[in-house]
Amino acid sequence: MHSPTTTATTAAATYTTIPISGADVISRSFQNLSSSLSRSRPWPEFLAGAGSFVRPDSLAGAGIRLRCNAKYFGANYAILTSACAAASLIGSPVALIVAAFVGMLWLVLYFFREDPLVVLGRHVSDWAVMVGLVTVSVLAVWFTGILNNLLIGIGVGVLISAVHGVFRNPEGLFLDENEAASDGLIRPRSNLSLHTTDFL
């Protein structure tokens, strides 16, 4: 006789392996992508006033700032880097379209896909998907000759994001108590109440 835990685990495993159509897989990937982009912070907050940009006191402080800002503004940094990569290809519309198409394939079929991919009734492994995407990417770069420009654009985007992350003062950004507690900025409420009762 199986225990309830074993039964539940088996049911969950069975549920997660139910194949869905390729169109549904892509649709859910787009939903995940849209949800991720919706977590970007307002751009006025990202840019902020000059008073929000202060030189860090030390290298360790710069690292802490970069880590905090990367977590808080992660979606903004991704959008900024993508915009710089697109701007580097603006002189070649065909290359820009091809790069955008290949990038979208990576996002939808690999990074934001949660469900198994089924094509013509057959399950396609993650390894096969990655090999196919790498092949398409190499062919796109080969035929369009965009590698140098693309690397420059991505490098500029990463550099701007890093400079912003180091100089943007993160104080006051973590307004959610759970986020602040997980980053060690405040003590969890349960601990506060525990220490308070110690004095009573």
N, C-alpha and C positions, 0 to 999 in steps of 0.2 A: 504494500500500500504506500502510495507516494504521500509525502508530507505536503501541507498547503504551500510551503515555501518553494518546494521542488516543482509543484504544479504551476505556481505563479511564474516561476522562472522559465519553465518550459513554454508556457503560454506567451510570455513576453518574447522569447526567442522566436517562437513561431510567428508572432505578429510582425516582428521586425524583418523577417525574411520573405514576407508576402510581396511578390513582384508587382509593381505598378507600371503603367505604360510609360514609354519614353517621354511623351508629351507632358504627363503629370510630373515626372522627375524634373524636367526642365522648368515647368511652371513653379514647382516648389523651390527650385534653386533661385529663380528670379525673386520669389518672395523673401527668401533668406538674404539675398543681396540687397533688396529694397529695405528690409528691416535693419541691416547693418549700416546702410547709408543714412537711414533716418536717425541713427545715434550720433550723427555729427553735431557738434556744438554750434550755436549761432556764430556767424562770422564776425559780427561786431565784438563778441566776447573773445573770439580768437585773436582779432587784431588789437583790441583794447587800446587804452591810452598809453602815452609815452611813459607814464608813471608805473605801469605794470611791467616794464622791461628794465630789469636791474642786473648788473653784473654779479655773478655768483661769488661768494666769499672764497671758495676753494674748489679744487677739482672734485672732491667728494660731494660737495654741495651741488656742483654742476651735474654730476651723475644722478643725484637724487631728483633734481628738477627735471632732467631729461626723462627719467623713468615715470615720474608723476604726470608730466605733460603728455607723454606718449600714451599713457593709459586714458587720460581725460580727452585729449584731442586726436586720438588715433585715427578716427574716421576722417577728420579734417586733413591730417597729414597724408592719408591715402589719396584723398581727392586732389590735394595740392600737387602731389608727385605725379598723379595721372595727368593733370592739366599741363604740367611742365613737359611730360613726355609727349603729349599731343601737340603742344606748341612747337616742339623741336621738329615735328614732321609737317608743319603747316605749309611749307613750301612745296610739298608733294602730296596732293589730295589723294591719289591712288594709294600711296604708301600709308597715309593716315587711315584710310578706310580699312585697308588690309590689317594694319596693326590693331585697330579698334575691334575688328571682327575676331582676330586671334585672341586678343585679351579677353573679350567677352566669352569665348569658348572656354578659356581657362577658368574664369570665374564661375560660369554656370555648370560646367561638366566636372570640375575638380574641387575648387576651393569651397564653394557653397552648396555642393551636392551632398545630401544626406542619405539618399535612397540608392539601392542598387540599380544600375543601368541595364535595361533589357532592350535589345535590338533584334527584331525579327524573331521574337520568342526565345532568344538566348541571352543568358546573363553575361555581361561584359565586366571583367574584373577591373579593379582600380589600376592594376599594373598595366593592363592593355589600354585603358583610357589615357594614362600618363604617357605611355610610349606613343600613342597616336597624337596627343597634343604636342609633344616634343617634336615629332616628325613634321607636323603642320607648321610649327613655329620656325623650325630650321628652314623649311622650304620657303616660307614667307620672307624670312630675313634674306635668304639667298637670292630670291628673284627681285626683291624690292631694293636691296642694298641699304637698309635703314639702320643697321646695327650701330654704327658710330653715332649717328644723330640720336637714336633712341637711348643709348647709354649716357650721352651727354645730358639729355633731358631728364632722365631718371636721376642722374647724379646731382643735377641742379636742384631738383625737387627734394631729394634726401638732405642735401646741404642746407637748404632753406628751412626745412623742418627741424633739423638738428640745432641750427642757430636759434630758432624760435623756442625750441624745447629747453635750451640752456639758459636763455635770457628772460623768458617769460616767468614772472614770479607766480608760483602756483598757489599762493595763500588765498584762501576763500573760494577755491574752485570746487573742492569736494564738499558740496552742500548736503549730499546724501549721507546719513549717519552710518549706514552699512558700509559704503565705500570708504568713508573716513576711518572706520574701525578696522577694516581689512587692510588698510595701508598703514596702520599704527599711528594715525594722527590723533585719534581720541580713544579713550578706553571704552569698551562695550558697556552698554547700560547695565547689564546684569552684574558686571564687575563693580560698577559704580555703586549700585544698590547694596552689593555684598560688603564693600568697604564702608559704606555709610552705616550699616547695621552693626559693624564692629564697635562703633563708638557709642551705641545706645545701650 
